[in-house]
Amino acid sequence: MKRRELLTVAGLGLGAVALSACQDNSTPDSKNTTEPQQRFRWKMVTSWPKNFPGLGTTAEHFAETINALSEGRLTVQVFAAGELVPALEVFDAVSSGTAELGHSAAYYWKGKSAAAPFFTAVPFGMNAQEMNAWLYEGGGLALWQEAYASSGVLPLPCGNTGVQMAGWFNKEINSLEDLRGLKIRMPGFGGEVLARAGATTVNLPGSEIFSALRNGVIDATDWVSPYNDLAFGLHQAAKYYYYPGWQEPCAVLELSINEQAFAQLPDDLKAMVRQAARATNQFMLDEYTRRNADALQTLVNEHGVQLRRLPDEVLERLRELSADVLKDTAGADPLNQRVWDSMEAFREKVWAYHAISEGAMYGLRS
């Protein structure tokens, strides 16, 4: 039953791919000497705690899907952060061949590729639907793969949280002055924007956030959204929960693949890996849409979390600083510029339609 469910979720014509590759090509005149098919055993390292809801379980879902689709020809063993390599060394592990697969977020690898943060989230940028369209239909995925080519790593989208929250704070944010000197955990472009606003930003793996926030090492943190924040118990470490998630209108999770290992797979298994990643990408977004709604009610109604909206003055200044950060980042490298030009052009074109479709409908529903 479990295998049947996974096959249905992964879908997208994989049955036909696997069937055509596995058919017996012998003729009545040939000898019945079918050779056994080669089997592959891969390791996947992740940046998440073991079986952590949403993030860790998405990696497990991908592994289970591959195991079922390939009928055991390609099996994937998942390692949580710290089991094989530390949380923020996933990229290096895949690049070196220590593991064939990784599951993490591209904005952790700015030191490996200056363009990497673009492929997780851009402040005030595209939502999950738009980001997926840009990656798969607008040339974004080809640019992402170009950015990693020199490292021998092939990236694929493999999960999306949707719009995140602005984060947890131990003091109220009523003006721009309240950001000055604030110690906050925030990776990616969002962290750079807050640094320009006067905050002190740090990059911590998820497993260290709760203790750092509760013990006063940091004053505030973003993590993900209600589903994951509730699982981490962040409501026990901070008083105020702010929105909107200006810094991450979506967050793409990344499947990184060692290119040499991928090249050794037969074509049908390569197709299964690609399509399982795409199916997992949608699976995660669907799950987060449901669970975030439930978790937010729990945080507010059962735990008394104080839900606050960032002031307009603060959001407008963050928008201005975001434009500066993105412009400077794009201008620092030709590939960065091509990535940002592509993203910006796609966002503007799609928004012209979404303003009269999704945006208009949201207005009517409210």
Contacts in CASP RR format, 6 or more apart in sequence:
PFRMAT RR
TARGET T0000
AUTHOR 0000-0000-0000
METHOD contacts of the structure
MODEL  1
MKRRELLTVAGLGLGAVALSACQDNSTPDSKNTTEPQQRFRWKMVTSWPK
NFPGLGTTAEHFAETINALSEGRLTVQVFAAGELVPALEVFDAVSSGTAE
LGHSAAYYWKGKSAAAPFFTAVPFGMNAQEMNAWLYEGGGLALWQEAYAS
SGVLPLPCGNTGVQMAGWFNKEINSLEDLRGLKIRMPGFGGEVLARAGAT
TVNLPGSEIFSALRNGVIDATDWVSPYNDLAFGLHQAAKYYYYPGWQEPC
AVLELSINEQAFAQLPDDLKAMVRQAARATNQFMLDEYTRRNADALQTLV
NEHGVQLRRLPDEVLERLRELSADVLKDTAGADPLNQRVWDSMEAFREKV
WAYHAISEGAMYGLRS
2 64 0 8 1.000
2 68 0 8 1.000
3 68 0 8 1.000
6 64 0 8 1.000
6 65 0 8 1.000
6 68 0 8 1.000
6 69 0 8 1.000
7 14 0 8 1.000
7 15 0 8 1.000
7 68 0 8 1.000
7 69 0 8 1.000
9 65 0 8 1.000
9 279 0 8 1.000
9 283 0 8 1.000
10 65 0 8 1.000
10 68 0 8 1.000
10 69 0 8 1.000
10 272 0 8 1.000
10 275 0 8 1.000
10 276 0 8 1.000
10 279 0 8 1.000
11 275 0 8 1.000
11 279 0 8 1.000
12 275 0 8 1.000
12 278 0 8 1.000
12 279 0 8 1.000
13 275 0 8 1.000
14 69 0 8 1.000
14 271 0 8 1.000
14 272 0 8 1.000
14 275 0 8 1.000
14 276 0 8 1.000
15 69 0 8 1.000
17 268 0 8 1.000
17 271 0 8 1.000
17 272 0 8 1.000
17 275 0 8 1.000
18 69 0 8 1.000
18 70 0 8 1.000
18 71 0 8 1.000
18 268 0 8 1.000
18 272 0 8 1.000
20 268 0 8 1.000
21 266 0 8 1.000
21 267 0 8 1.000
21 268 0 8 1.000
22 37 0 8 1.000
22 268 0 8 1.000
24 34 0 8 1.000
26 32 0 8 1.000
26 34 0 8 1.000
37 73 0 8 1.000
38 73 0 8 1.000
38 266 0 8 1.000
39 72 0 8 1.000
39 73 0 8 1.000
39 74 0 8 1.000
39 75 0 8 1.000
40 73 0 8 1.000
40 74 0 8 1.000
40 75 0 8 1.000
40 264 0 8 1.000
40 265 0 8 1.000
40 269 0 8 1.000
41 75 0 8 1.000
41 77 0 8 1.000
42 74 0 8 1.000
42 75 0 8 1.000
42 76 0 8 1.000
42 77 0 8 1.000
42 99 0 8 1.000
42 100 0 8 1.000
42 101 0 8 1.000
42 261 0 8 1.000
43 76 0 8 1.000
43 77 0 8 1.000
43 79 0 8 1.000
43 84 0 8 1.000
43 98 0 8 1.000
43 99 0 8 1.000
43 100 0 8 1.000
43 101 0 8 1.000
44 59 0 8 1.000
44 62 0 8 1.000
44 63 0 8 1.000
44 76 0 8 1.000
44 77 0 8 1.000
44 78 0 8 1.000
44 79 0 8 1.000
44 99 0 8 1.000
44 100 0 8 1.000
44 101 0 8 1.000
44 102 0 8 1.000
44 103 0 8 1.000
45 79 0 8 1.000
45 83 0 8 1.000
45 84 0 8 1.000
45 85 0 8 1.000
45 90 0 8 1.000
45 93 0 8 1.000
45 94 0 8 1.000
45 98 0 8 1.000
45 99 0 8 1.000
45 101 0 8 1.000
45 102 0 8 1.000
45 103 0 8 1.000
46 55 0 8 1.000
46 56 0 8 1.000
46 59 0 8 1.000
46 78 0 8 1.000
46 79 0 8 1.000
46 80 0 8 1.000
46 81 0 8 1.000
46 87 0 8 1.000
46 90 0 8 1.000
46 102 0 8 1.000
46 103 0 8 1.000
46 104 0 8 1.000
47 55 0 8 1.000
47 81 0 8 1.000
47 87 0 8 1.000
47 88 0 8 1.000
47 90 0 8 1.000
47 103 0 8 1.000
47 104 0 8 1.000
47 105 0 8 1.000
47 108 0 8 1.000
47 205 0 8 1.000
47 206 0 8 1.000
48 55 0 8 1.000
48 56 0 8 1.000
48 59 0 8 1.000
48 80 0 8 1.000
48 81 0 8 1.000
48 87 0 8 1.000
48 103 0 8 1.000
48 206 0 8 1.000
49 56 0 8 1.000
49 80 0 8 1.000
49 81 0 8 1.000
49 206 0 8 1.000
49 207 0 8 1.000
50 56 0 8 1.000
50 80 0 8 1.000
50 83 0 8 1.000
51 57 0 8 1.000
51 60 0 8 1.000
51 80 0 8 1.000
52 80 0 8 1.000
52 228 0 8 1.000
52 231 0 8 1.000
53 227 0 8 1.000
53 228 0 8 1.000
53 231 0 8 1.000
53 291 0 8 1.000
54 227 0 8 1.000
54 228 0 8 1.000
54 284 0 8 1.000
54 287 0 8 1.000
54 288 0 8 1.000
54 291 0 8 1.000
55 224 0 8 1.000
55 228 0 8 1.000
55 253 0 8 1.000
56 78 0 8 1.000
56 80 0 8 1.000
56 103 0 8 1.000
58 103 0 8 1.000
58 158 0 8 1.000
58 159 0 8 1.000
58 253 0 8 1.000
58 280 0 8 1.000
58 283 0 8 1.000
58 284 0 8 1.000
58 287 0 8 1.000
59 78 0 8 1.000
59 102 0 8 1.000
59 103 0 8 1.000
60 78 0 8 1.000
61 280 0 8 1.000
61 283 0 8 1.000
61 284 0 8 1.000
62 76 0 8 1.000
62 103 0 8 1.000
62 158 0 8 1.000
62 255 0 8 1.000
62 276 0 8 1.000
62 277 0 8 1.000
62 280 0 8 1.000
63 75 0 8 1.000
63 76 0 8 1.000
63 77 0 8 1.000
63 78 0 8 1.000
65 276 0 8 1.000
65 279 0 8 1.000
65 280 0 8 1.000
66 74 0 8 1.000
66 75 0 8 1.000
66 76 0 8 1.000
66 272 0 8 1.000
66 273 0 8 1.000
66 276 0 8 1.000
67 74 0 8 1.000
67 75 0 8 1.000
67 76 0 8 1.000
69 272 0 8 1.000
69 276 0 8 1.000
70 269 0 8 1.000
70 272 0 8 1.000
73 269 0 8 1.000
74 265 0 8 1.000
74 269 0 8 1.000
74 272 0 8 1.000
74 273 0 8 1.000
76 101 0 8 1.000
78 103 0 8 1.000
79 85 0 8 1.000
79 99 0 8 1.000
81 87 0 8 1.000
81 205 0 8 1.000
81 206 0 8 1.000
81 207 0 8 1.000
84 93 0 8 1.000
84 98 0 8 1.000
84 99 0 8 1.000
85 92 0 8 1.000
85 93 0 8 1.000
85 98 0 8 1.000
85 99 0 8 1.000
86 205 0 8 1.000
87 104 0 8 1.000
87 205 0 8 1.000
87 206 0 8 1.000
87 207 0 8 1.000
88 108 0 8 1.000
88 203 0 8 1.000
88 205 0 8 1.000
90 99 0 8 1.000
90 102 0 8 1.000
90 103 0 8 1.000
90 104 0 8 1.000
90 108 0 8 1.000
90 256 0 8 1.000
91 104 0 8 1.000
91 108 0 8 1.000
91 109 0 8 1.000
91 112 0 8 1.000
91 151 0 8 1.000
91 153 0 8 1.000
91 256 0 8 1.000
92 98 0 8 1.000
92 112 0 8 1.000
93 99 0 8 1.000
93 102 0 8 1.000
94 100 0 8 1.000
94 101 0 8 1.000
94 102 0 8 1.000
94 153 0 8 1.000
94 256 0 8 1.000
94 257 0 8 1.000
94 258 0 8 1.000
95 112 0 8 1.000
95 151 0 8 1.000
95 152 0 8 1.000
95 153 0 8 1.000
95 258 0 8 1.000
97 258 0 8 1.000
97 260 0 8 1.000
97 261 0 8 1.000
99 258 0 8 1.000
100 257 0 8 1.000
100 258 0 8 1.000
100 261 0 8 1.000
100 262 0 8 1.000
101 255 0 8 1.000
101 256 0 8 1.000
101 257 0 8 1.000
101 258 0 8 1.000
102 254 0 8 1.000
102 255 0 8 1.000
102 256 0 8 1.000
102 257 0 8 1.000
103 158 0 8 1.000
103 253 0 8 1.000
103 254 0 8 1.000
103 255 0 8 1.000
103 256 0 8 1.000
104 253 0 8 1.000
104 254 0 8 1.000
104 256 0 8 1.000
105 120 0 8 1.000
105 187 0 8 1.000
105 251 0 8 1.000
105 252 0 8 1.000
105 253 0 8 1.000
105 254 0 8 1.000
106 116 0 8 1.000
106 117 0 8 1.000
106 118 0 8 1.000
106 119 0 8 1.000
106 120 0 8 1.000
106 144 0 8 1.000
106 155 0 8 1.000
106 252 0 8 1.000
106 254 0 8 1.000
107 116 0 8 1.000
107 117 0 8 1.000
107 119 0 8 1.000
107 120 0 8 1.000
107 121 0 8 1.000
107 187 0 8 1.000
107 188 0 8 1.000
107 189 0 8 1.000
108 116 0 8 1.000
108 187 0 8 1.000
108 203 0 8 1.000
109 116 0 8 1.000
110 116 0 8 1.000
110 117 0 8 1.000
110 188 0 8 1.000
112 148 0 8 1.000
112 151 0 8 1.000
113 147 0 8 1.000
113 148 0 8 1.000
113 151 0 8 1.000
114 329 0 8 1.000
114 332 0 8 1.000
114 333 0 8 1.000
114 335 0 8 1.000
114 336 0 8 1.000
115 143 0 8 1.000
115 144 0 8 1.000
115 147 0 8 1.000
115 333 0 8 1.000
115 335 0 8 1.000
115 336 0 8 1.000
115 339 0 8 1.000
116 147 0 8 1.000
116 148 0 8 1.000
117 188 0 8 1.000
117 189 0 8 1.000
117 329 0 8 1.000
118 336 0 8 1.000
118 339 0 8 1.000
118 340 0 8 1.000
118 343 0 8 1.000
119 135 0 8 1.000
119 140 0 8 1.000
119 144 0 8 1.000
119 147 0 8 1.000
119 155 0 8 1.000
119 252 0 8 1.000
119 254 0 8 1.000
120 188 0 8 1.000
120 248 0 8 1.000
120 251 0 8 1.000
120 252 0 8 1.000
120 254 0 8 1.000
121 164 0 8 1.000
121 188 0 8 1.000
121 189 0 8 1.000
121 247 0 8 1.000
121 248 0 8 1.000
121 249 0 8 1.000
121 250 0 8 1.000
121 251 0 8 1.000
121 252 0 8 1.000
122 189 0 8 1.000
122 249 0 8 1.000
122 326 0 8 1.000
122 343 0 8 1.000
123 189 0 8 1.000
123 190 0 8 1.000
123 193 0 8 1.000
123 246 0 8 1.000
123 247 0 8 1.000
123 248 0 8 1.000
123 249 0 8 1.000
123 318 0 8 1.000
123 319 0 8 1.000
123 322 0 8 1.000
123 325 0 8 1.000
123 326 0 8 1.000
124 246 0 8 1.000
124 249 0 8 1.000
124 318 0 8 1.000
124 319 0 8 1.000
124 322 0 8 1.000
125 249 0 8 1.000
125 347 0 8 1.000
126 134 0 8 1.000
126 249 0 8 1.000
126 250 0 8 1.000
126 343 0 8 1.000
126 346 0 8 1.000
126 347 0 8 1.000
126 350 0 8 1.000
127 162 0 8 1.000
127 163 0 8 1.000
127 249 0 8 1.000
127 250 0 8 1.000
128 160 0 8 1.000
128 161 0 8 1.000
128 162 0 8 1.000
128 163 0 8 1.000
128 250 0 8 1.000
128 285 0 8 1.000
129 358 0 8 1.000
130 250 0 8 1.000
130 346 0 8 1.000
130 347 0 8 1.000
130 350 0 8 1.000
130 351 0 8 1.000
130 354 0 8 1.000
131 160 0 8 1.000
131 250 0 8 1.000
131 252 0 8 1.000
132 157 0 8 1.000
132 160 0 8 1.000
132 281 0 8 1.000
133 346 0 8 1.000
133 350 0 8 1.000
134 140 0 8 1.000
134 342 0 8 1.000
134 343 0 8 1.000
134 346 0 8 1.000
134 347 0 8 1.000
134 350 0 8 1.000
135 141 0 8 1.000
135 144 0 8 1.000
135 157 0 8 1.000
135 252 0 8 1.000
136 157 0 8 1.000
136 278 0 8 1.000
138 342 0 8 1.000
138 346 0 8 1.000
139 342 0 8 1.000
140 339 0 8 1.000
140 342 0 8 1.000
140 343 0 8 1.000
141 156 0 8 1.000
141 157 0 8 1.000
143 335 0 8 1.000
143 338 0 8 1.000
143 339 0 8 1.000
143 342 0 8 1.000
144 155 0 8 1.000
145 154 0 8 1.000
145 155 0 8 1.000
146 335 0 8 1.000
147 335 0 8 1.000
147 339 0 8 1.000
148 154 0 8 1.000
148 155 0 8 1.000
148 256 0 8 1.000
152 258 0 8 1.000
152 259 0 8 1.000
152 260 0 8 1.000
153 256 0 8 1.000
153 257 0 8 1.000
153 258 0 8 1.000
153 259 0 8 1.000
154 256 0 8 1.000
154 257 0 8 1.000
154 258 0 8 1.000
154 259 0 8 1.000
154 262 0 8 1.000
155 254 0 8 1.000
155 255 0 8 1.000
155 256 0 8 1.000
155 257 0 8 1.000
156 254 0 8 1.000
156 255 0 8 1.000
156 257 0 8 1.000
156 273 0 8 1.000
156 274 0 8 1.000
156 277 0 8 1.000
156 278 0 8 1.000
157 252 0 8 1.000
157 253 0 8 1.000
157 254 0 8 1.000
157 255 0 8 1.000
157 277 0 8 1.000
157 278 0 8 1.000
157 281 0 8 1.000
158 253 0 8 1.000
158 254 0 8 1.000
158 255 0 8 1.000
158 277 0 8 1.000
158 280 0 8 1.000
158 281 0 8 1.000
158 284 0 8 1.000
159 252 0 8 1.000
159 253 0 8 1.000
159 280 0 8 1.000
159 281 0 8 1.000
159 282 0 8 1.000
159 283 0 8 1.000
159 284 0 8 1.000
159 285 0 8 1.000
160 250 0 8 1.000
160 251 0 8 1.000
160 252 0 8 1.000
160 253 0 8 1.000
160 281 0 8 1.000
160 284 0 8 1.000
160 285 0 8 1.000
160 288 0 8 1.000
161 224 0 8 1.000
161 225 0 8 1.000
161 228 0 8 1.000
161 248 0 8 1.000
161 250 0 8 1.000
161 251 0 8 1.000
161 253 0 8 1.000
161 284 0 8 1.000
161 285 0 8 1.000
161 288 0 8 1.000
162 225 0 8 1.000
162 249 0 8 1.000
162 250 0 8 1.000
162 251 0 8 1.000
162 285 0 8 1.000
162 288 0 8 1.000
162 289 0 8 1.000
163 225 0 8 1.000
163 244 0 8 1.000
163 245 0 8 1.000
163 248 0 8 1.000
163 249 0 8 1.000
163 250 0 8 1.000
164 222 0 8 1.000
164 224 0 8 1.000
164 225 0 8 1.000
164 245 0 8 1.000
164 247 0 8 1.000
164 248 0 8 1.000
164 249 0 8 1.000
164 250 0 8 1.000
164 251 0 8 1.000
165 222 0 8 1.000
165 223 0 8 1.000
165 224 0 8 1.000
165 225 0 8 1.000
165 226 0 8 1.000
165 229 0 8 1.000
165 241 0 8 1.000
165 242 0 8 1.000
165 243 0 8 1.000
165 244 0 8 1.000
165 245 0 8 1.000
166 222 0 8 1.000
166 242 0 8 1.000
166 243 0 8 1.000
166 244 0 8 1.000
166 245 0 8 1.000
166 246 0 8 1.000
166 247 0 8 1.000
166 310 0 8 1.000
167 220 0 8 1.000
167 221 0 8 1.000
167 222 0 8 1.000
167 223 0 8 1.000
167 229 0 8 1.000
167 241 0 8 1.000
167 242 0 8 1.000
167 245 0 8 1.000
168 213 0 8 1.000
168 220 0 8 1.000
168 221 0 8 1.000
168 222 0 8 1.000
168 223 0 8 1.000
168 229 0 8 1.000
168 234 0 8 1.000
168 235 0 8 1.000
168 237 0 8 1.000
168 238 0 8 1.000
168 240 0 8 1.000
168 241 0 8 1.000
168 242 0 8 1.000
169 219 0 8 1.000
169 220 0 8 1.000
169 238 0 8 1.000
169 239 0 8 1.000
169 240 0 8 1.000
169 241 0 8 1.000
169 242 0 8 1.000
170 213 0 8 1.000
170 216 0 8 1.000
170 219 0 8 1.000
170 220 0 8 1.000
170 238 0 8 1.000
170 239 0 8 1.000
170 240 0 8 1.000
171 178 0 8 1.000
171 182 0 8 1.000
171 219 0 8 1.000
171 220 0 8 1.000
171 240 0 8 1.000
172 178 0 8 1.000
172 240 0 8 1.000
172 308 0 8 1.000
173 179 0 8 1.000
173 240 0 8 1.000
173 242 0 8 1.000
173 308 0 8 1.000
173 310 0 8 1.000
173 311 0 8 1.000
173 314 0 8 1.000
174 311 0 8 1.000
175 311 0 8 1.000
175 313 0 8 1.000
175 314 0 8 1.000
176 197 0 8 1.000
176 313 0 8 1.000
176 314 0 8 1.000
176 317 0 8 1.000
179 194 0 8 1.000
179 197 0 8 1.000
179 198 0 8 1.000
179 199 0 8 1.000
179 314 0 8 1.000
180 197 0 8 1.000
180 198 0 8 1.000
180 199 0 8 1.000
181 198 0 8 1.000
181 199 0 8 1.000
181 200 0 8 1.000
182 194 0 8 1.000
182 198 0 8 1.000
182 199 0 8 1.000
182 200 0 8 1.000
182 219 0 8 1.000
182 220 0 8 1.000
183 199 0 8 1.000
183 200 0 8 1.000
183 202 0 8 1.000
183 217 0 8 1.000
183 218 0 8 1.000
183 219 0 8 1.000
183 220 0 8 1.000
184 191 0 8 1.000
184 194 0 8 1.000
184 199 0 8 1.000
184 200 0 8 1.000
184 201 0 8 1.000
184 202 0 8 1.000
184 218 0 8 1.000
184 219 0 8 1.000
184 220 0 8 1.000
184 221 0 8 1.000
184 222 0 8 1.000
185 201 0 8 1.000
185 202 0 8 1.000
185 203 0 8 1.000
185 204 0 8 1.000
185 209 0 8 1.000
185 212 0 8 1.000
185 213 0 8 1.000
185 218 0 8 1.000
185 220 0 8 1.000
185 221 0 8 1.000
185 222 0 8 1.000
186 194 0 8 1.000
186 201 0 8 1.000
186 221 0 8 1.000
186 222 0 8 1.000
186 247 0 8 1.000
187 203 0 8 1.000
188 247 0 8 1.000
189 247 0 8 1.000
189 322 0 8 1.000
189 325 0 8 1.000
189 326 0 8 1.000
189 329 0 8 1.000
190 201 0 8 1.000
190 247 0 8 1.000
190 248 0 8 1.000
190 322 0 8 1.000
190 325 0 8 1.000
191 199 0 8 1.000
191 201 0 8 1.000
191 247 0 8 1.000
192 201 0 8 1.000
192 325 0 8 1.000
192 329 0 8 1.000
193 247 0 8 1.000
193 318 0 8 1.000
193 321 0 8 1.000
193 322 0 8 1.000
193 325 0 8 1.000
194 201 0 8 1.000
194 318 0 8 1.000
195 201 0 8 1.000
196 321 0 8 1.000
196 324 0 8 1.000
196 325 0 8 1.000
197 317 0 8 1.000
197 318 0 8 1.000
197 321 0 8 1.000
202 218 0 8 1.000
204 212 0 8 1.000
204 218 0 8 1.000
204 221 0 8 1.000
206 223 0 8 1.000
206 232 0 8 1.000
209 221 0 8 1.000
209 223 0 8 1.000
209 232 0 8 1.000
209 234 0 8 1.000
210 232 0 8 1.000
210 233 0 8 1.000
210 234 0 8 1.000
210 236 0 8 1.000
210 237 0 8 1.000
211 217 0 8 1.000
212 218 0 8 1.000
212 221 0 8 1.000
213 220 0 8 1.000
213 221 0 8 1.000
213 234 0 8 1.000
213 237 0 8 1.000
213 238 0 8 1.000
214 236 0 8 1.000
214 237 0 8 1.000
220 238 0 8 1.000
221 234 0 8 1.000
221 238 0 8 1.000
222 245 0 8 1.000
222 247 0 8 1.000
222 248 0 8 1.000
223 229 0 8 1.000
223 232 0 8 1.000
223 234 0 8 1.000
224 251 0 8 1.000
225 288 0 8 1.000
225 292 0 8 1.000
225 295 0 8 1.000
226 291 0 8 1.000
226 292 0 8 1.000
226 293 0 8 1.000
226 295 0 8 1.000
226 296 0 8 1.000
226 298 0 8 1.000
226 299 0 8 1.000
227 288 0 8 1.000
227 291 0 8 1.000
227 292 0 8 1.000
227 294 0 8 1.000
227 295 0 8 1.000
229 235 0 8 1.000
229 241 0 8 1.000
229 295 0 8 1.000
229 299 0 8 1.000
230 295 0 8 1.000
230 298 0 8 1.000
230 299 0 8 1.000
235 241 0 8 1.000
235 299 0 8 1.000
235 303 0 8 1.000
235 304 0 8 1.000
235 305 0 8 1.000
239 306 0 8 1.000
240 306 0 8 1.000
240 308 0 8 1.000
241 299 0 8 1.000
241 305 0 8 1.000
241 306 0 8 1.000
241 307 0 8 1.000
241 308 0 8 1.000
242 308 0 8 1.000
242 309 0 8 1.000
242 310 0 8 1.000
243 307 0 8 1.000
243 308 0 8 1.000
243 309 0 8 1.000
243 310 0 8 1.000
244 309 0 8 1.000
244 310 0 8 1.000
244 315 0 8 1.000
246 310 0 8 1.000
246 315 0 8 1.000
246 318 0 8 1.000
246 319 0 8 1.000
246 322 0 8 1.000
253 281 0 8 1.000
253 284 0 8 1.000
255 277 0 8 1.000
255 280 0 8 1.000
257 273 0 8 1.000
262 270 0 8 1.000
262 273 0 8 1.000
265 273 0 8 1.000
296 307 0 8 1.000
299 305 0 8 1.000
299 307 0 8 1.000
300 307 0 8 1.000
310 318 0 8 1.000
326 340 0 8 1.000
329 336 0 8 1.000
329 340 0 8 1.000
330 336 0 8 1.000
330 337 0 8 1.000
330 339 0 8 1.000
330 340 0 8 1.000
330 341 0 8 1.000
331 337 0 8 1.000
END
